């Protein structure tokens, strides 16, 4: 997720926080230190309220992290590859490489999250019962932790995608209909329905004077609505790309250049005359890097004749795909890494180049011709000139 800061790894899984997490941390701490704890536990000093508020906020986000770790670890046990976990303003997200292989995997990966939150709630409640009366702030923090984990677990069980309950619903529809696309559509539409209810509830709270709570509920609804719609669109794209491999859309004879080519030759020959925005840099058959217009713009024009492409290129190793890679996987790489081109490599040699433009052109032709799938088994010049 863009705008994230890496914190480290747990069980080999990269953990990060998005900048929006800081907003959530401040808001939660503020509401606890100046609202929840003073209202429910009067008589403490200001410093105590702030210390308990900060500690409880950190414990809340630690609980969210454990919730997401449970998803990731079960996904791993089911054979899925987990990229990372990111905490952000609305909670956390486990970034899996691909969708679960079947409805059983989907169900198990989804249900473990709420169950983990309920287990954390029970543990916090039991610990609070063991704390002595002299440790009132600690007992209060544990009681809050029990309550909030109960809320997190219950909220995530709502049957709206992409909440855990929505994924459980999708797994059940998927198992019944044997269609992931139909199951995703059902779960995402239910998710949007729940999102609209949350938005209306938030507005009602806002009009009733609960400004912070109302805005928070409405924003959660807005986020859920956007995520549900985006998931449905992603599934539609995945269906459009089903069975299509990189070899079908790649340019099998991309423009190549050498590391000792001058930036001036790259700009006037490859960019201006041939219309290329980026060119692969090779030495013999070895991929050395990729050079783009953006790289050239960083160099003063008077230095172009004496500066080589090798000095300004993005050097290898680069993100690459093979001709047999599924197009959906290649597109995920392009989007998640913010790339415009992907070198296509086989047996250590460059055999093509796949660009975002190739993928968009395929989708445009598919839509204009109103075909469920284009015959791209053998690459046609009408798709990629």
Secondary structure by P-SEA (a helix, b strand, c coil): ccccccccccccbbbbbccaaaaaaaaaaaaaaccaaaaacccccaaaaaaaaaaaaaaaaaaaaaaaaaaaaaaaaaccccccccccccbbbbbbccccccaaaaaaacaaaaaaaaaaaaaaaaaaaaccccaaaaaaaaaaaaaaaaaaaaaaaccccccaaaaaaaaaaaaacccaaaaaaaaaaaaaaaaaaaaaaaaaaaaacaaaaaaaaaaaaaaaaaaaaaaaaaaaaaaaacccccccccccccccccccccaaaaaacccccccccbbbbbccccccccccaaaaaaccccccccccccccccccccccccccccaaaaaaaaacccccbbbbbccccccccccaaaaaaaaaaaaaacccccccccccccccc
